[in-house]
Amino acid sequence: MPERFETVSFLSDYGTGDEFVGVVKSVIRSIAPHAVVVDLTHGIAPYDVRGASLALARAVQYLAPGVVLAVVDPGVGTERRAVAVEVAEEGSVFVGPDNGLLAPAVAMAGGADRVVALTEERYHLPAPGPTFAGRDIFAPAVAHLCNGSALGDLGDPIDPNTLLPGLLPLTRQENGSLVAEVLWVDRYGNVQLNVDPDELLVLGDPVSLSFNDRVQRAGRAVTYSAIPPGAVGLVIDAYGLVSLAANRHSAAAYLGLGVGDSVTLREADDGAGGSAGVTSRVAFEPTRRRP
């Protein structure tokens, strides 16, 4: 007997200024009234597949078992595939466009077990045009899965190895330095790097940061409040990666860093001033406090 799902976790770049999110959720409810839809975020920048894939990967280990609906779909209406991916762990199903959006989260959830293309039109809504797949294809597919429809009923099986991979940057070693990239800037201005804490071990403390023709000295801190006033520090964030942060201020605004920027980390020159664990002081404007 196919499994009946209770929870839909929903991520998109639809925003909340239009009716798109509400329409998708209403389609799901009209077909599967028992299903609870959890809004992960709809604030992904328009067309930002990479940013959405990172957000989904950050969240996936905390999601309730069920169906994950992710829609950031610049290729909507084209030959790109609409897919449903059953993962190996807990039998959850990821639904969305095959454009790299789902791949990192699917990998973190144990990898793809079975995949179908959503080609069975009996499980679609009649579409006035081809540009709202979230409403006409993805939402009804999600709802029917919640009602216990078998994955294979939704369309043609496809080889999991043909799914488009996600494009996540890796650090690299270069002349004794670690070249990293900014993955994410959160609403507080913390700058998440694609750096594992273990990669910092060989660099000592503090660390010299080079980016955008600037050099910044930064020491490590266990918490945000442990960063000295007027300084930028290195904190292991809630997802286990290294972030540049400031105490109740936006490190991103001061440093002028954004997603995709390159940051080179190297051992700080002892003659550069300062002491281990203390960063250079900077001037900040007032900003909101963390909760």
C-alpha positions as MATLAB code, in Angstrom:
seq = 'MPERFETVSFLSDYGTGDEFVGVVKSVIRSIAPHAVVVDLTHGIAPYDVRGASLALARAVQYLAPGVVLAVVDPGVGTERRAVAVEVAEEGSVFVGPDNGLLAPAVAMAGGADRVVALTEERYHLPAPGPTFAGRDIFAPAVAHLCNGSALGDLGDPIDPNTLLPGLLPLTRQENGSLVAEVLWVDRYGNVQLNVDPDELLVLGDPVSLSFNDRVQRAGRAVTYSAIPPGAVGLVIDAYGLVSLAANRHSAAAYLGLGVGDSVTLREADDGAGGSAGVTSRVAFEPTRRRP';
ca = [
       0.000    0.000    0.000;
       1.536    3.397   -0.935;
       2.505    5.594    2.008;
       0.247    8.509    2.945;
       2.182   11.690    3.757;
       1.080   14.250    6.327;
       3.604   17.070    5.783;
       4.646   19.161    2.785;
       7.726   21.379    3.192;
       7.527   24.191    0.621;
      10.337   26.446   -0.664;
      10.151   28.845   -3.604;
      11.209   32.174   -5.074;
       7.560   33.265   -5.393;
       7.728   35.885   -2.652;
       4.605   36.906   -0.771;
       3.539   39.986   -2.708;
       1.522   37.981   -5.227;
      -0.973   35.156   -4.889;
       1.356   32.406   -6.153;
       2.163   30.796   -2.787;
      -1.446   30.868   -1.646;
      -2.680   29.338   -4.895;
      -0.186   26.466   -4.711;
      -1.107   25.761   -1.079;
      -4.818   25.895   -1.897;
      -4.394   23.410   -4.752;
      -2.654   21.026   -2.363;
      -5.378   21.451    0.254;
      -8.194   20.957   -2.250;
      -6.788   17.543   -3.219;
      -5.261   16.486    0.116;
      -7.134   18.322    2.916;
      -5.237   16.472    5.642;
      -1.794   17.659    4.500;
      -0.008   20.358    6.507;
       2.151   22.707    4.440;
       5.229   24.121    6.163;
       6.643   27.244    4.478;
      10.435   26.984    4.555;
      10.887   30.265    2.702;
       9.515   32.057   -0.321;
      12.136   34.786   -0.125;
      14.691   33.162   -2.418;
      15.903   35.723   -4.945;
      14.105   35.313   -8.284;
      15.706   32.615  -10.477;
      18.417   31.878   -7.867;
      18.621   28.098   -8.227;
      21.998   27.947   -6.492;
      20.856   29.954   -3.489;
      17.693   27.875   -3.221;
      19.645   24.623   -3.373;
      21.847   25.814   -0.515;
      18.846   26.849    1.577;
      17.203   23.481    1.001;
      20.414   21.634    1.843;
      20.767   23.620    5.085;
      17.212   22.751    6.090;
      16.825   19.160    4.937;
      18.099   17.356    8.029;
      15.505   19.183   10.153;
      12.455   18.623    7.943;
       9.594   16.408    9.020;
       9.279   13.259    6.899;
       6.946   13.797    3.984;
       7.013   15.579    0.646;
       9.424   18.432   -0.090;
       8.207   20.876   -2.740;
      10.914   23.189   -4.082;
      10.161   25.549   -6.966;
      12.766   27.910   -8.364;
      12.264   27.350  -12.031;
      13.744   29.763  -14.590;
      13.187   27.126  -17.283;
       9.468   26.676  -16.642;
       7.599   25.718  -19.808;
      10.752   24.486  -21.565;
      12.113   20.959  -22.057;
      13.523   20.845  -18.517;
      12.034   17.936  -16.604;
       9.583   18.143  -13.714;
      10.501   15.317  -11.333;
       9.607   13.518   -8.141;
      12.553   11.937   -6.332;
      12.135    9.303   -3.631;
      15.115    9.339   -1.283;
      16.656    6.365    0.444;
      16.146    7.615    3.987;
      12.638    7.692    5.538;
      10.931    7.390    2.137;
      10.482   11.137    1.680;
       9.860   12.498   -1.808;
      11.319   15.678   -3.318;
       9.269   17.365   -6.042;
      10.488   20.160   -8.296;
      12.299   21.049  -11.500;
      15.329   19.031  -12.579;
      17.703   21.997  -12.717;
      20.122   21.243   -9.866;
      17.834   22.673   -7.182;
      17.041   19.350   -5.518;
      20.397   17.593   -5.907;
      22.341   18.721   -2.784;
      19.403   18.099   -0.424;
      18.655   14.731   -2.024;
      22.295   13.734   -1.518;
      22.153   14.768    2.140;
      18.960   12.730    2.595;
      20.664    9.537    1.464;
      20.561    9.879   -2.302;
      17.912    9.213   -4.928;
      16.259    5.803   -4.719;
      13.604    6.149   -7.438;
      12.814    9.040   -9.784;
       9.906    9.753  -12.111;
       9.255   12.528  -14.579;
       5.856   14.109  -13.882;
       4.429   13.249  -17.293;
       1.071   11.709  -16.357;
      -1.457   14.417  -17.181;
      -4.200   12.761  -15.106;
      -2.312   14.146  -12.104;
      -2.059   17.701  -13.521;
      -4.455   20.630  -13.492;
      -5.706   22.034  -16.801;
      -3.250   24.793  -17.667;
      -4.225   28.058  -19.397;
      -0.520   28.463  -20.230;
       2.753   26.628  -19.504;
       4.325   29.120  -17.091;
       2.902   28.159  -13.667;
       4.095   24.592  -13.144;
       3.992   25.127   -9.392;
       0.196   25.311   -9.582;
      -0.539   23.026  -12.518;
       2.023   20.193  -12.174;
       3.965   20.249   -8.909;
       1.129   21.047   -6.464;
      -1.252   18.323   -7.695;
       1.592   15.795   -7.814;
       2.493   16.637   -4.208;
      -1.156   16.356   -3.114;
      -1.670   12.988   -4.770;
       1.477   11.674   -3.106;
       0.075   12.860    0.222;
      -3.112   10.909   -0.552;
      -1.115    7.721   -1.057;
      -0.692    7.606   -4.826;
       2.275    5.513   -5.884;
       5.309    7.330   -7.223;
       5.125    5.351  -10.438;
       1.582    6.555  -11.095;
       2.808   10.127  -11.610;
       4.867    9.528  -14.722;
       7.708    7.782  -16.479;
      10.623    6.355  -14.470;
      14.002    7.911  -15.158;
      17.555    6.973  -14.196;
      18.573    8.780  -10.977;
      22.048    9.215  -12.453;
      20.633   11.528  -15.112;
      19.426   14.145  -12.588;
      21.241   17.444  -12.979;
      23.799   17.902  -10.184;
      23.907   20.909   -7.912;
      26.719   23.401   -8.367;
      28.243   23.938   -4.924;
      31.694   25.510   -4.701;
      34.628   23.785   -3.016;
      37.546   25.439   -1.257;
      41.018   25.057   -2.718;
      44.555   25.317   -1.377;
      46.736   27.907   -3.068;
      50.300   28.751   -1.950;
      49.585   27.893    1.662;
      46.296   29.810    1.662;
      42.709   28.628    1.609;
      40.564   30.135   -1.159;
      36.911   30.142   -0.121;
      33.619   31.538   -1.377;
      30.685   33.276    0.290;
      27.726   30.886    0.280;
      25.135   32.944    2.114;
      24.541   36.198    3.943;
      21.780   35.917    6.520;
      19.478   38.746    7.633;
      21.887   39.695   10.426;
      24.782   40.160    8.008;
      26.670   37.026    9.007;
      28.772   35.830    6.065;
      28.789   32.042    5.676;
      31.837   30.622    3.896;
      32.171   27.186    2.303;
      34.816   26.400    4.925;
      34.778   23.460    7.303;
      36.168   24.304   10.776;
      38.858   21.630   10.365;
      40.253   23.565    7.413;
      41.153   26.409    9.771;
      43.362   24.273   11.999;
      46.499   24.760    9.908;
      46.001   28.532    9.675;
      46.306   29.358   13.366;
      44.487   32.154   15.144;
      43.970   34.932   14.163;
      43.586   34.590   10.405;
      44.244   37.106    7.658;
      41.401   37.529    5.159;
      41.912   38.920    1.650;
      38.977   39.942   -0.524;
      38.049   42.701   -2.967;
      41.517   44.311   -2.656;
      41.159   44.470    1.129;
      42.909   42.681    3.984;
      41.145   42.024    7.287;
      42.425   40.305   10.406;
      39.906   38.046   12.188;
      40.118   35.876   15.280;
      37.915   32.971   16.300;
      34.978   33.263   18.660;
      32.629   30.647   20.065;
      29.585   32.949   20.083;
      28.620   36.260   18.490;
      28.723   38.005   21.840;
      32.321   36.859   22.344;
      33.458   38.998   19.410;
      34.939   42.238   20.770;
      32.941   45.404   20.030;
      33.912   46.901   16.690;
      35.578   43.715   15.445;
      34.914   40.978   12.886;
      35.384   37.377   13.983;
      35.196   33.778   12.781;
      32.294   31.776   14.237;
      31.178   28.209   13.573;
      27.557   28.793   12.623;
      24.392   26.788   13.222;
      25.099   24.654   10.151;
      28.671   23.774   11.103;
      30.432   26.058    8.634;
      32.699   29.039    9.254;
      31.043   32.455    9.154;
      32.415   35.972    9.354;
      30.388   37.787   11.975;
      30.202   40.852   14.184;
      28.645   41.443   17.575;
      25.152   42.892   16.882;
      26.261   44.372   13.568;
      26.395   43.321    9.914;
      29.778   41.926    8.975;
      28.620   41.771    5.347;
      27.841   45.487    5.239;
      31.175   46.497    6.722;
      33.255   44.093    4.651;
      31.309   44.695    1.450;
      30.895   40.963    0.880;
      28.062   39.222   -0.929;
      27.132   35.770   -2.153;
      29.675   34.397   -4.601;
      32.555   36.643   -3.509;
      35.956   35.032   -3.069;
      37.738   35.224    0.303;
      41.306   34.010    0.808;
      42.288   32.902    4.309;
      45.907   32.628    5.405;
      47.917   32.583    8.587;
      48.126   36.096    9.983;
      51.497   37.826   10.086;
      52.468   38.184   13.741;
      53.939   41.555   12.930;
      50.626   42.883   11.675;
      49.482   43.934   15.122;
      46.783   42.561   17.394;
      46.847   39.366   19.393;
      45.523   35.867   18.861;
      41.764   35.740   18.958;
      41.280   39.494   18.572;
      40.276   41.065   15.274;
      41.057   44.511   13.949;
      38.572   47.153   15.046;
      36.155   48.750   12.618;
      33.340   51.299   12.747;
      29.747   50.109   12.519;
      26.370   51.755   12.186;
      23.647   50.609   14.609;
      21.662   47.570   13.481;
      18.994   45.258   14.891;
      19.799   42.836   17.651;
      19.566   39.082   17.249;
      16.623   37.486   19.015;
];
